């Protein structure tokens, strides 16, 4: 019995591209405050895309190529930043203060007033690491930095990579579901001036 022939023109190629570990200039798509899964405190879900370079608009392309009916902004393109509260750990304050200082220094004249809507369209640098979790590989943002430091090759040390069971959560933002098809809850891509945050 002969094997069937194939049509090379109908080859399906994956649109998924894994972002390499590194430092990137990011553009904020939107942000919203979300209750932590533990019920203790809140965090910001900050949706972003790559703003410059070879991987510019990477997450927009992933979103556009997602054929799921209820598609969401890609999970790996959402930075989770804990909101400080009385009695919280010092690292939460450190991450909060660093993020907003880096944001202001990346956007000439911008001062964060507490209004999350004003974050949309702002640039910031991000340092990414590789994480292997539950059988899947992710490249996730762990720390912010100043956008010009990324452009000038001065972003500094990158976070260490992690694997299943490693202590990656210490000093990191709130945990979130993972997996190759996991997406952040309710962070849709819509027209530039209509993001519902």
Secondary structure in CASP SS format (residue, H / E / C, confidence):
PFRMAT SS
TARGET T0000
AUTHOR 0000-0000-0000
METHOD secondary structure of the structure
MODEL  1
X C 1.00
X C 1.00
X C 1.00
X C 1.00
X C 1.00
X C 1.00
X C 1.00
X H 1.00
X H 1.00
X H 1.00
X C 1.00
X C 1.00
X C 1.00
X C 1.00
X C 1.00
X C 1.00
X C 1.00
X C 1.00
X C 1.00
X C 1.00
X C 1.00
X E 1.00
X E 1.00
X E 1.00
X E 1.00
X E 1.00
X E 1.00
X E 1.00
X E 1.00
X E 1.00
X E 1.00
X E 1.00
X E 1.00
X E 1.00
X E 1.00
X C 1.00
X C 1.00
X C 1.00
X C 1.00
X C 1.00
X C 1.00
X E 1.00
X E 1.00
X E 1.00
X E 1.00
X E 1.00
X E 1.00
X E 1.00
X E 1.00
X E 1.00
X C 1.00
X C 1.00
X C 1.00
X C 1.00
X C 1.00
X C 1.00
X C 1.00
X H 1.00
X H 1.00
X H 1.00
X H 1.00
X H 1.00
X H 1.00
X H 1.00
X H 1.00
X C 1.00
X C 1.00
X C 1.00
X C 1.00
X C 1.00
X C 1.00
X C 1.00
X C 1.00
X E 1.00
X H 1.00
X H 1.00
X H 1.00
X E 1.00
X E 1.00
X E 1.00
X E 1.00
X E 1.00
X C 1.00
X C 1.00
X C 1.00
X C 1.00
X C 1.00
X C 1.00
X C 1.00
X H 1.00
X H 1.00
X H 1.00
X H 1.00
X H 1.00
X H 1.00
X H 1.00
X H 1.00
X H 1.00
X H 1.00
X H 1.00
X H 1.00
X H 1.00
X H 1.00
X H 1.00
X H 1.00
X H 1.00
X C 1.00
X C 1.00
X C 1.00
X C 1.00
X C 1.00
X C 1.00
X C 1.00
X C 1.00
X C 1.00
X H 1.00
X H 1.00
X H 1.00
X H 1.00
X C 1.00
X C 1.00
X C 1.00
X E 1.00
X E 1.00
X E 1.00
X E 1.00
X E 1.00
X E 1.00
X E 1.00
X E 1.00
X E 1.00
X E 1.00
X E 1.00
X C 1.00
X C 1.00
X E 1.00
X E 1.00
X E 1.00
X E 1.00
X E 1.00
X E 1.00
X E 1.00
X E 1.00
X E 1.00
X E 1.00
X C 1.00
X H 1.00
X H 1.00
X H 1.00
X H 1.00
X H 1.00
X C 1.00
X C 1.00
X C 1.00
X C 1.00
X C 1.00
X C 1.00
X C 1.00
X C 1.00
X C 1.00
X C 1.00
X E 1.00
X C 1.00
X C 1.00
X C 1.00
X C 1.00
X C 1.00
X C 1.00
X C 1.00
X C 1.00
X C 1.00
X C 1.00
X C 1.00
X C 1.00
X C 1.00
X C 1.00
X C 1.00
X C 1.00
X C 1.00
X C 1.00
X C 1.00
X C 1.00
X E 1.00
X C 1.00
X C 1.00
X C 1.00
X C 1.00
X C 1.00
X C 1.00
X C 1.00
X C 1.00
X C 1.00
X C 1.00
X C 1.00
X C 1.00
X C 1.00
X C 1.00
END
